């Protein structure tokens, strides 16, 4: 039996034969066309748009929540006026086929995302590639059909249907990467699990897999090429591993575990009771939100507030920056559709990669991003701050502002000055009173964690971003497939930093929460509570299990675990302690 390590992108375990899905390929139709064929090629592109939009509408019927919003975002990209104009202009100016123009223009946008400092954007590349590939296939098919029928200017209605999915009922599908559309198709074909060579925890394919309750591992890496098709495989979502060719006894054990988990899941109902330990210690559970469509799930699972609103989607909806008016609508809808405090993180992305600047960065993760970019791009910063502050009168006491990528105290001082400028402008415009809003910082850079006592005197709260804190502390790019397995957010060094941050916040009398992936795991939540954290924010799908876990143990058990893990020598020892203290196999 082989054991391959990955990252759990969608919880759960699965057993089934391994099906290797080859990456689809396509060819653009002839690059050059005649001048007389240009109008027809433009019509082929427009027909391809209509056909693809029809396919997405069919998918929307099958999806709910976040997954449906992902498909809607693809539709927005399809209808983006700038992209459409650029493709049509490319056909006319260069006298090329529709499929070639589509390929060239979309590649420009894919390149921008590939260079972005934002993990979120880089993991969305597969979505643009999917749109590009599908449009190319459709446009090429229209062109070929028109030529074969010798019907100048006439295109068929729908020459190409959605790509057929092989018969994979009961299989675990292994692929290099998948688009949201392909994940839906696999679900309809009754695939029981998905293994991806690449991808990330917030990639759209992973989110759709979560929505459809398909166990999914990502970042298995190049070892995926050694996986034999047809052999039995087991996805262990809790451990984040794929077992290849296990013994009959292990297969029986996992089948029993899966059956028990399915039965237990049916019995779990959203509890109105808060997350309180057996000995009465309260832990606040909040939700991380990327799409507004996630709010109903957060509400049904009794999230006590929104601990992190990722606003980058406002920069990347139709590939253009949302206006202040559009932001106004977004924030008000967000606040209307939930209860409790809402922590809104300012844009966390390098704006140069989105707006056509030519700045080159050898390492964008360490470059011009987050607060660094916002302090330079004051128009963007002011627009976002204005939209947020205008909501304060109608939603008093609910809004908190979170600043990303802070590395020194001067950045906080500069931001406060800009905040004051915006408040004064709004007051003059009649938005009065514009209330003071609690200001917090993401603690995600080791320098801030080490100097947490100094930073705690400057802000109202800390939010520990364990994803980036781990990335920077361990010097591991979590989107790099070659080193992704070294990304250990439960590494002893991270626990030491969390302990230091919490103690500094407690001494300064400010709040501290954790909004990274660590908070959404049983081990992570146990360690964080044990180290004194009483506010956890996580993806909505994790709320039920974390609440139930907290209610099952006393704070003294969590504290015992916390006291041990800061002394551990490696991640393996941390997991051994977890198994021993909480009796987990």
N, C-alpha and C positions, 0 to 999 in steps of 0.2 A: 504493500500500500504506500502510495506517495502522498505527502502532505504539502500543499502549496498555500502560501500565505498571501492574503490580500487585505482589503479594507471592506467592512460591511457597509454597503450603501443603502440596503433595504433589509430590515430585520427578518429573521426567520431561518429555518433550515429546510432542506429539500433533498430527496433521494431520487435518482433516475439515471438513465443512460445519458452519456455525454454526446451532444450533437455539435459538431464543429461547423459554424456558419461562416462561409467564406465571404470576404469583403466584396461588396458589389463593385463593379467597374462600369465605366461608360466611355463613350467616345463622342466628341463633338462632331457634328456634321461638317462638311467642307467649310473651311475658314472663309474663303473668298466666294462671293456671289456676283452676279452681274448687276449693273445699275438698275435694270428693269425688275430684278427680283427683290430689291430692297423693300418695297411696300408689302410684298407677300411675307417676307421674313419678319417684318414688324407685326403683321397679323398672326404669324405663328407664335411669336412671343406672347401676344395678348391672349390667344387661345390657350396657351400653356398656363398662363396665370389663372384663367377662368377654371380650367380643369383641376389645377392644384387646389384652388380655393374650394371647389366642390368636394374634393377628397378630405380636406380639413374639416369641412362642415359635417361630413359623415363621421369623422373621428370624435367630434365634440359631443355627439349624441351618446358616446360610450364612456365619456370621462366626466369626472366631477372635481370640484375644488381646484387645487394647485395644478393638477395635470391638465385640466381644461384650460386654465389660464396660459399654460405653456403653448398649447396649440393656438390659442388666440394670439399670442405674441408672434408666432410664426406667420399668422395671417396678416398681422400688422406690418411685418417686414415685407411680405409679398406685395402689399399695397403702398409701401413707402414711395412717395412721389419722386424723391430725389433719385432713388435707385432705378425706378422705372424710366425716368428721363435720361439717366446716364446710359442705360442699356439701349434705348431707342436711338440716342445720339451716336452711340458706338456703331450700331448697325448702319445708320445713314452716313456717318462721316468716313468710316473705314470700309464700307461696302462689304460687310461680313455677314455670316449666317447668324440667326437668332441664338442658336445654341452656343456658338463661339462667343458672342457678345455677353451672354449671361454668365458664362464661365469666367471671362476676364473681369467683369465688373464685380461679381461676388468675391472673386479672389482678392480684390483690393480691400474689401471690408474684412475678409477673413484675416488678411495680413495685419490689419490694425488691431484686431482682437488678440492675435497671436503675440503681438508686442506689448500688450497691455500689462500693467503691473497688478491688475485685479485678478485674483484667482477666479472670482465669479465669472468675469468676462472670458477668460481663457478656457474655462470649462464649457462655455456656450458655443465654442467654435464648431462643434459637431452639428449644432442646429443650423448654422449658416451653410455648412457643407451639405447637409441634408436637403435644404431648400434649393441650393445650387444644383445638386445632382439631379433632383427630381425635375426641376424646370428644364435642365439640359435634355434629359431623356424625353420629356413631353414635346419640347420644341423640335428636337431632331426627328421625332416620330411624325409630327405634323409635316415637316419638310419632306421626309422620305415618302410619306403617303401622297402628298401633292405631286411629287415627281413621278411616282409610279402610276398614278391615275391620269397624268398629263392634264391636270386641271388647274390652269393658272389662276391664282387668287382664290381658290376654293379649298377650305380646310374641313376635315371631318369634325364631328362634335367631340368625341372622346376616343382617340385612337389607342390610348394606353390606359389600362386600369392600374390600380394599386398593385405593386409587386406582389406576386403570390408567395405565400410563406409555405415552406415544406411541411410535410406532416410530422410534427414534432411533439405530439401529445405525450405528456409524461416525461419529456426530456429536460435535461439541464443544457441550455444553449450556451456555447462558448464562442465569443466573438472578440474582434479587436476593439470595436466600439459600436454603439448602436444609437440611432436617433429615437426620439419619443415615438414617432410613428411606427418604427420597427418594434419597439417594446409593446405597443398596443397590439400589433399583429401577432406577436409571439404569445401574448396573453390569450388572444382569441383562439390560437392554435393549441391552447392548454399546456404551454411550457410551464414547468414547475419551478424553474430557477434560471438565473442568468449569471454568467461569468464574463467579465470584461478585462481585456489586457490593459486598457487605459481608463479614462473617465475619472471623475472625482465625486466626492460625497454630495456636492450640490449641483452636479450636472443634471441636465433636464431628463436624461434617460433614467437616472437614479430616482429622481422625484416621481416620475411616472410609475416606475417599478414599485415605489412605496405606496402610491395611490392605488395600484392594482394588487397590492399584497403579494408581490412576487419577490422571494428572497434574491438578493443581488450582491455579488462581490465585485469590486473594481480594483484596478491596479495590481492584478496578478502578475503583470510584467511579461517579459519575453518567454518565460517558462510555459506560457500558454501554447506555444508552438510544439511542445513535447507532449501535450495532452492527447491521448489516443481516443479517436471517435468510437463510440459504441460501448466503451467500458462504463461500468457503473461509477457514478460520482456522488459525493455527499457535500452539500453546502452546510457548513456550520456557521450560522450567522453570529452567534454569540462570541465565538473565538476568531471569526474572520478568516476561516481556512476552507480549502477545498480538498477533500479526501478522494483520491483516485484509486479505483480498484480495491475497495475495502473488503474485509472478510464478511461472510454471511452473518456472523454473529454481530459485527458492528452495524451492518445494514439493519438487522432486526432491532437493535437498540435504538437507532435513530428513527426508524419508522414508529416505534412506540413513543419516543419523545415527541415526535411531530404530531401524532394523534392526540397525545395528552395535552399538548400546547393548544391545539385547535379547539379541544373541548373546553379548556380553561378560558380561552379567549372569548368564547360564547357566553361564559358566565360573568365576565368582567363588564360592569356597567359604570358609566361616569358617576363618581361619587360627589355629592355636594359637600362632603366633609373636607376640610383643608388638609394639607400634608402635615400631620402631627406625629411625632415619634411616640412609641409606646409609653414613654414617661412624660409626655405632654409638651415637648419642645416643638414650636411652630417653624416650618420652613415654607417660605413663599415660593410658589411655582408660577413662572411666567413663560410666555411663548416667544420664540423667535419667528419673525414674519418677513417673508420676501414678497409675497403676493397678497393682496387684499382677500383673495378667495380662500386663503388659509384661515381667516378669522372665524368662520362658522365651526370648524373643527376645534380651534382653540377654545371657543366659547362652550361647545358641548362637552369638552373635557375639563371644564371649570378652571381654565387658566385665570390667575388673579390679576393679570395685566399683560402688557406686551413689553418684554424686556429688551428687545432689539428689533427695530424696523430697519431693514436694509433698503436704502433709498436709491441704490444704483440703477434699479429698473427705470427710474425717471430719466436717466441719461441714456438708457438703451431700451426703448420701446419700439419705435419705428426707426431706430438708428439716429435719432436726432434728439437734442436737448429739449426737455419739456419746458414750456413757458411758465412764468410765475402763476398765471391764471390756472393752468392745468395742474400745477402743484397745489394750489389752493384747494381745488376740487379733491385731489387725492388725499390730502391730510384730513380734510373734514369728513370724507367718507370713511377713512380709517378710524377716526375718533368716534364717529357715529355708530360704527359696527362693532365696537368692543367696549368693555368697561375697565376701570382701573387705570393705573398709570401707563403711559406710553413713552417709551424711550426711543427717540428718533435719532439715528446715527447720520451725521452729515456725510456727503458723498465721499466714498472711499475708493477712488480710482484716479489714475493719472489722466487728466483731461486732454493732454496733448495727443494721446492715442486715439481720441474720438473725434477731434475737431480738425484734423488735417495738418497739425503742426509737424515739422520735419525733425524735431528733436530726436536724436538717437540715444538710447540708454543700453549699456551692455548688461545691466542687471536692474530691470525696472522694479523688482520687489524691494530694492534698497534705494530707489530713486525718487522721482518727483511724483508723489502720490499723497492721498489723504490730506491732512492739514497743510502739508507743504504746498501742495498744488492749490488748495483753496485760498491760502493767504496771498498767492500770486494772482489767482483768477478771482478778483474781488467781485466782479459782476455776477459770477455764478454763485459765490458764497452769499452775497447780499440777497440774491433772488431766493435762495433756499431759506435763509434766516427770516426774510420778510414773510414768506408763506407760513412758516412755523409760528412766528410771533403773532400773526394776525388771528390765529386760532385761540390764543390764550384767553381772550375775554369770554368766548363762548364755552370754553372747556377749562375752567379754572382749576388749577392744582393738578392737572392730569399730565401735562407735557413736560418732558425732560429732554435736553439736548446732549448728545453724546459725540465727542470729538475723536476721530480716528487718527492713528499713526503719530501720536504725540511723542516727541523724544526729548524736548527740553521745556523748561518752565517759561521761557520767553514766548514760545508759541501760544501758551495759554493767555499770557498778558496781551499779545497782539490780537487774539481772537476776541477777548473781552472788549477791546477797543472797537473792533468792527461791530460787535453785538450792540454796543452802546450807540454807535452811529446809526444803525438800523432802527433801534428803538426810538431815537430822537426823530428820525425821518417819519416813522409811522405815527408818532404822536402829533407831529405837525399836520399830517394828512387826515387827522381825525380818528385814528385807531387808538382810542384812549378809553380806559387806561390799558397800556400794554404792560402786562405783568412781567415781573422778573421770573425767569425760568431756571430751574436747577440745571447747572452745567457740570457734566461729568466727562471723564476721559477713558478711552479704551486703554487698558494696561496690557499691551501686547508686544512692547519692545523691552528687552531685558534691562536697559538703562533706567526705565521708569520703575520697573519692579524693584531694582536694587535701591533706588532713591525714593521709594514709595512714601516714606515719612515726609519728605520735602514737598512732593506733589500733592499729598493729602491736605496740605495747608492752603492750596490754591483752588480747589474744586469742591463741588458738593457731593460727588460720589465717584466711585470707581466701577468699571465694568471690565472684568478680566476676560480678554479674548484668548482662550487657551489654544486656538488653532494657530494664530500667528505667533503667539508667545512661544509655542513649541517649535515652530518653524525657525524662528530666529535664535532661540536658545540652543537647539540641537544642530543648527546649520543644515537643515534639510528642507529642500523645496518639495512640498507635499504634492505638487503636480508633476514632478519629475519621476517617470516610471522606474528609472534606474536606482533611485535612492528612496522612493516612496515608502518602502518597508521600514526604513529607519525613523519614520515619523511616529514617535511614541508619545502621545499626549498624556500618558500616565507614567512617564519616566520620573524617577526620584528627583531629578533636578527641577522638574516642573512643580512637584509637590512642595519643595523647599521655597520656591519663589511665591507660590500661592500663600503659604504660611506667612511669609514676610509681608506680603501685600495686605493680607487680612489683619495682621497685628498693627500695621501702620494706620490702616483705615479705622480700626477700633480705637486706637489711641487718640486719633484726631476727631473722632465722633462723627465720621461720615459713613454713608452706606457703601456696601460693596456687594456686587453680584458677579456671577460667572455666566457668560453667554456663549462659550465655546462648546464644541461637540462633547467635551469631557463631561459636561453636566447632564447629558442625555443618556449616559450609560450607568448601569447599576454600580459598577466599581467606582466610576468617577464621582457620582453623586455621594456615595458613601465616604470617599476620601475628603470631598469638599465640605460636607457637613461635619466630619470629624475634625477638620481644621478650623471650624468656626464660621463657615459661610452659611448664611441663612436665607439666601435669595438665589435661586437657580432659574435660568432661562434656557429653553430648549425647543427643538422642533415639536410642533403640536402632537405628532404621532407618538412621542415618547412620554407624554405627560401621565397617562394612565398607569403605565408600569412603574414609573419613578414614584408616583404618589403611593401606590400600593406597597412598594419597597420601603419607603420611609415609615409608613404606618406599621410595618412588621418588626421593627427593631427599636431599641432604646438609644438615646443619644450617647450613652456611655459606651455602647458597642461601636458606634461610629467613631467616637473619640479614641478608643483603643486602636482602631484601624489607622486613624490619622496620625497618632503618635508613632506608630510603627513604620509607615511608608516613608516618612521623611528621613528615616534612618536606613532605608533599604539601599542595597548597592546596585540593583538593576531592576528592570521591568519585570523579569521573571519572578524575582523575590516579592514584588508588589502583588502579583497575581497569586502567588502561593499564600501570602498573608490573607488575601481576600477569601480564598477557598477555605482556609483554616478558621477564620473568625466568623464567617457567615455560612459556613458549611455548604459551600458551593463546589460541585464536582467540576 
